[in-house]
Structures are given as structure tokens and as C-alpha cells.
């Protein structure tokens, strides 16, 4: 069980669609344990496998008392109602938050470590988390959902950030920033 370092913006693993998990063995179990350990820190709502440098389709979450993981998740339902009031951030883009419209309700289907079906549904912060982490598995960041002018401003901020100019990843012991999604963690 290991709390893994978070890969930062600019690493190709974050912009590459993740591969499905097809083999369920001790390596898969180790990945899920690492995801669960890595999300278990103040201010963390979700961690996708690409964020710890692994290009596979899995993520962990910890939102409002709900804790778990999903392997090979797919969004199967999004409400038409949008939550526009939420600033969103990302562990892979530390220190930046921007208003990011997301569906108010989301439903994700996937499997667990026994390859048994799981369904995770949520509203508000949980819906935002499910959409955000599933985007990571498609090689997308929340920045990709921003309007062009806001995205340009975000890119200017990133280029000036000490983490972008120097380090390529944050060590697990780095003090956490405020939550990327708001809510209770």
C-alpha cells in the first residue's frame, strides 16, 4: 500500500486515453490499493490512474463519506441540469481553480476487483468528481472544458507556476491544497 506521487500537467500520460483493464490479478489489486491510499488525504476527492503515472482505466474517490473505486468506468447518465456554480481544480494542476460547468447528476458503470458490475451515482460534488475522473481516463483535463479565453488565462498561470517550471510531480508528503471540488472530505 503506497501513497503515490501525483503526475503534473505536461506529462503525456495525462493527455493519452487510458487502456481498459483486462486482467484482474495482484497487479490490479496493487493499483487499486495505491489509488485508495493516494486519495486518502485532506482535500482530495478523486485520483485517476493516469494521475499516478499508470495509463489504465481506474479511479478512486472519497466524497461526502462515500469512498470507493471503479475499474473501466463509463458515464452512462448525465442530467440535463448543469451545476455552473462550482470552481474546479485538479491535483495535476495545483493551485488553479476555474468555473467548470458539469452535469448536476452523473451515473458511472464499471467493475470491481472481482470483475463484478458496480454503479456509482451522485449529485453535486460527487457528480463533478465522477465526471472529472472519467475525463482523466479519456486523456482530458478540466482545462479542456474551459472557454477559450479562460483556458488561455489558465495556461498563462501554469507557465508561471513554480511546479511547472521545476518539479514534474508532487511528492506524497506535499501539504494538500484546498479541495478541487469543494464539499466535505
Helices and strands as residue ranges (DSSP letters): E 6-7, G 12-15, H 26-39, E 46-48, G 49-52, E 58-63, E 66-78, E 82-83, E 87-90, E 93-99, E 102-103, E 105-111, E 117-123, H 125-137, G 142-145, H 148-160, H 162-165, E 169-170
